[in-house]
């Protein structure tokens, strides 16, 4: 039940292509000897964009695979989405499983 519609897949691909362009831009910045602060700013933007792709994909996964048939407007689902956004903001998603107790 992990199927995305073609429009959802295209949304993800469009975002990833944009990130790919950002990364190429960062490579050019390094080749041109641009300042560290400028490069770091662009790296932060690319990382944020990648986090947003992950958040979108996770949202779809929760909606379809984890909660599969529950109405999307149910308060518990909305609360779960907000928690996911908060985790992403505080960078708790990448590598978070490594810090969880068994």
Backbone as JSON, one array per atom type, in Angstrom:
{
  "sequence": "XXXXXXXXXXXXXXXXXXXXXXXXXXXXXXXXXXXXXXXXXXXXXXXXXXXXXXXXXXXXXXXXXXXXXXXXXXXXXXXXXXXXXXXXXXXXXXXXXXXXXX",
  "N": [[0.82, -1.19, 0.0], [2.08, 1.14, -0.48], [1.94, 3.03, -2.5], [2.32, 5.82, -4.61], [0.64, 8.51, -6.19], [0.94, 9.52, -9.65], [1.18, 12.29, -9.78], [2.05, 12.92, -7.23], [4.53, 11.62, -7.19], [5.77, 13.08, -9.21], [5.86, 15.58, -7.97], [7.72, 15.06, -5.92], [9.97, 14.41, -7.49], [10.37, 16.83, -8.87], [11.06, 18.55, -6.77], [13.42, 17.26, -5.93], [15.01, 17.56, -8.21], [15.33, 20.32, -8.19], [16.83, 20.58, -5.87], [19.09, 19.2, -6.68], [20.04, 21.01, -8.59], [20.67, 23.09, -6.84], [22.81, 21.93, -5.45], [24.68, 21.63, -7.52], [25.12, 24.33, -7.97], [26.36, 25.0, -5.56], [28.71, 23.55, -5.84], [29.87, 24.98, -7.96], [30.23, 27.41, -6.68], [32.24, 26.74, -4.86], [34.31, 26.08, -6.64], [34.73, 28.57, -7.72], [35.81, 29.87, -5.62], [34.25, 31.14, -3.69], [33.14, 32.79, -0.66], [33.2, 31.24, 2.6], [30.95, 31.66, 4.25], [28.9, 32.25, 2.41], [28.77, 29.83, 1.0], [28.1, 28.05, 3.06], [25.58, 29.07, 3.71], [24.12, 28.38, 1.42], [24.38, 25.61, 1.55], [22.9, 25.1, 3.84], [20.37, 25.86, 2.93], [19.95, 23.92, 0.94], [19.97, 21.6, 2.46], [17.73, 22.03, 4.05], [15.75, 22.0, 2.08], [15.94, 19.33, 1.28], [15.18, 18.11, 3.66], [12.5, 18.89, 3.64], [11.51, 17.42, 1.48], [11.78, 14.87, 2.55], [10.02, 15.12, 4.72], [7.57, 15.45, 3.41], [7.37, 12.99, 2.06], [7.36, 11.29, 4.28], [4.97, 12.1, 5.45], [3.11, 11.23, 3.54], [3.61, 8.5, 3.76], [2.84, 7.97, 6.42], [0.13, 8.63, 6.26], [-0.87, 6.77, 4.33], [0.3, 4.17, 4.76], [0.81, 3.69, 7.5], [-1.43, 4.65, 8.89], [-3.45, 3.96, 7.28], [-6.64, 4.04, 6.31], [-7.89, 5.68, 8.09], [-9.67, 8.76, 8.55], [-8.23, 11.67, 7.07], [-8.53, 14.11, 8.32], [-8.77, 13.68, 10.98], [-8.21, 14.49, 14.39], [-6.03, 13.21, 15.72], [-4.33, 12.44, 13.65], [-3.66, 14.89, 12.56], [-2.27, 15.93, 14.76], [-0.11, 14.16, 14.81], [1.13, 14.83, 12.38], [1.91, 17.46, 12.96], [3.74, 16.95, 15.02], [5.69, 15.59, 13.59], [6.6, 17.64, 11.89], [7.69, 19.31, 13.82], [9.75, 17.67, 14.83], [11.37, 17.6, 12.57], [12.08, 20.3, 12.33], [13.72, 20.6, 14.57], [15.76, 18.98, 13.89], [15.59, 16.3, 14.61], [15.01, 14.01, 13.26], [16.99, 12.91, 11.32], [19.1, 10.25, 11.94], [17.89, 9.82, 14.36], [16.97, 7.4, 15.38], [19.22, 6.14, 16.34], [19.61, 7.21, 18.82], [17.55, 6.35, 20.36], [16.23, 4.5, 23.1], [16.46, 0.9, 23.48]],
  "CA": [[0.0, 0.0, 0.0], [3.03, 2.26, -0.49], [1.92, 3.58, -3.85], [2.07, 7.25, -4.76], [0.07, 8.85, -7.49], [1.94, 10.09, -10.55], [1.39, 13.7, -9.44], [2.88, 12.95, -6.02], [5.88, 11.26, -7.61], [6.32, 14.23, -9.95], [6.17, 16.61, -6.97], [8.98, 14.68, -5.29], [11.05, 14.52, -8.49], [10.61, 18.25, -9.12], [11.81, 19.07, -5.63], [14.77, 16.7, -5.94], [15.75, 18.2, -9.31], [15.69, 21.65, -7.73], [17.94, 20.39, -4.92], [20.24, 18.84, -7.51], [20.54, 22.28, -9.11], [21.3, 23.81, -5.73], [24.1, 21.28, -5.17], [25.59, 22.03, -8.6], [25.46, 25.72, -7.69], [27.33, 25.0, -4.45], [29.99, 23.11, -6.41], [30.43, 26.12, -8.7], [30.68, 28.4, -5.69], [33.54, 26.28, -4.34], [35.28, 26.21, -7.73], [35.0, 30.0, -7.91], [36.44, 30.41, -4.43], [33.33, 31.98, -2.92], [33.36, 32.79, 0.78], [32.64, 30.14, 3.39], [29.61, 31.99, 4.74], [27.98, 32.1, 1.28], [28.64, 28.4, 0.71], [27.35, 27.46, 4.16], [24.19, 29.49, 3.58], [23.51, 27.56, 0.38], [24.29, 24.24, 2.07], [21.76, 25.09, 4.76], [19.15, 25.89, 2.12], [19.8, 22.61, 0.28], [19.61, 20.63, 3.5], [16.34, 22.31, 4.41], [14.92, 21.52, 0.98], [15.94, 17.87, 1.36], [14.32, 17.79, 4.81], [11.11, 19.06, 3.23], [11.16, 16.25, 0.67], [11.61, 13.76, 3.5], [8.81, 15.36, 5.48], [6.44, 15.17, 2.52], [7.32, 11.55, 1.85], [6.95, 10.7, 5.55], [3.56, 12.42, 5.63], [2.39, 10.3, 2.69], [3.78, 7.17, 4.34], [1.98, 7.88, 7.61], [-1.27, 8.66, 5.83], [-1.26, 5.57, 3.58], [0.8, 2.87, 5.23], [0.7, 3.52, 8.94], [-2.79, 4.9, 9.37], [-4.26, 3.49, 6.16], [-8.07, 4.15, 6.22], [-8.45, 6.71, 8.98], [-9.86, 10.05, 7.87], [-7.06, 12.54, 7.18], [-8.79, 15.28, 9.16], [-8.9, 13.28, 12.37], [-7.27, 15.26, 15.22], [-4.79, 12.48, 16.03], [-3.47, 12.48, 12.47], [-3.14, 16.26, 12.51], [-1.27, 16.04, 15.84], [1.06, 13.41, 14.36], [1.78, 15.64, 11.36], [2.57, 18.59, 13.63], [4.9, 16.41, 15.72], [6.7, 15.3, 12.56], [7.17, 18.93, 11.49], [8.53, 19.77, 14.93], [10.96, 16.84, 14.83], [12.2, 18.04, 11.45], [12.63, 21.62, 12.67], [14.77, 20.45, 15.56], [16.72, 18.02, 13.34], [15.54, 15.07, 15.39], [14.76, 12.86, 12.4], [18.17, 12.19, 10.84], [19.87, 9.54, 12.96], [17.18, 9.8, 15.64], [16.84, 6.03, 15.87], [20.45, 5.76, 17.05], [19.57, 7.71, 20.18], [16.4, 5.82, 21.06], [16.53, 3.3, 23.9], [15.93, -0.35, 22.92]],
  "C": [[0.87, 1.25, 0.0], [3.08, 2.9, -1.86], [1.59, 5.07, -3.81], [1.43, 7.48, -6.11], [1.18, 9.45, -8.35], [2.19, 11.56, -10.23], [2.23, 13.84, -8.18], [4.33, 12.61, -6.35], [6.53, 12.43, -8.34], [6.67, 15.38, -9.01], [7.51, 16.32, -6.31], [10.14, 14.87, -6.26], [11.38, 15.98, -8.79], [11.43, 18.86, -8.0], [13.25, 18.56, -5.63], [15.62, 17.29, -7.07], [16.2, 19.61, -8.91], [16.87, 21.57, -6.75], [19.22, 20.04, -5.67], [20.88, 20.09, -8.11], [21.24, 23.11, -8.04], [22.69, 23.24, -5.45], [25.11, 21.63, -6.26], [26.04, 23.48, -8.41], [26.49, 25.84, -6.57], [28.7, 24.55, -4.96], [30.65, 24.24, -7.18], [30.96, 27.18, -7.76], [32.06, 28.02, -5.15], [34.63, 26.43, -5.4], [35.68, 27.66, -7.95], [35.64, 30.65, -6.7], [35.56, 31.33, -3.61], [33.55, 31.81, -1.43], [32.62, 31.66, 1.49], [31.21, 30.44, 3.83], [28.56, 31.83, 3.63], [27.71, 30.63, 0.99], [27.81, 27.73, 1.81], [25.88, 27.84, 4.11], [23.47, 28.64, 2.55], [23.4, 26.09, 0.8], [23.1, 24.1, 3.02], [20.45, 25.07, 3.99], [18.9, 24.54, 1.45], [19.38, 21.55, 1.29], [18.15, 20.8, 3.91], [15.39, 21.79, 3.33], [14.83, 20.0, 0.99], [15.09, 17.4, 2.54], [12.85, 17.89, 4.44], [10.64, 17.92, 2.34], [10.91, 15.06, 1.59], [10.34, 13.9, 4.3], [7.57, 15.04, 4.65], [6.27, 13.67, 2.31], [6.86, 10.84, 3.13], [5.47, 10.93, 5.81], [2.71, 11.45, 4.8], [2.45, 8.88, 3.26], [2.87, 6.99, 5.55], [0.52, 7.78, 7.2], [-1.71, 7.33, 5.2], [-0.9, 4.26, 4.26], [0.57, 2.65, 6.72], [-0.75, 3.64, 9.4], [-3.87, 4.48, 8.39], [-5.72, 3.64, 6.16], [-8.63, 5.18, 7.14], [-8.61, 8.02, 8.22], [-8.68, 11.0, 8.13], [-7.28, 13.74, 8.09], [-8.96, 14.93, 10.64], [-7.84, 14.0, 13.21], [-5.97, 14.53, 15.54], [-3.82, 12.5, 14.86], [-2.86, 13.87, 12.34], [-2.05, 16.46, 13.56], [0.02, 15.32, 15.45], [1.84, 14.2, 13.31], [2.53, 16.81, 11.99], [3.82, 18.12, 14.39], [6.03, 16.13, 14.74], [7.38, 16.58, 12.1], [8.1, 19.46, 12.57], [9.82, 18.98, 14.98], [11.91, 17.29, 13.73], [12.85, 19.38, 11.76], [13.81, 21.52, 13.63], [15.8, 19.4, 15.16], [16.76, 16.72, 14.14], [15.32, 13.84, 14.53], [16.02, 12.18, 11.93], [18.94, 11.55, 11.99], [19.16, 9.43, 14.3], [17.1, 8.4, 16.23], [18.06, 5.57, 16.65], [20.39, 6.17, 18.51], [18.42, 7.13, 21.0], [16.8, 4.6, 21.9], [15.88, 2.06, 23.26], [14.64, -0.76, 23.55]]
}
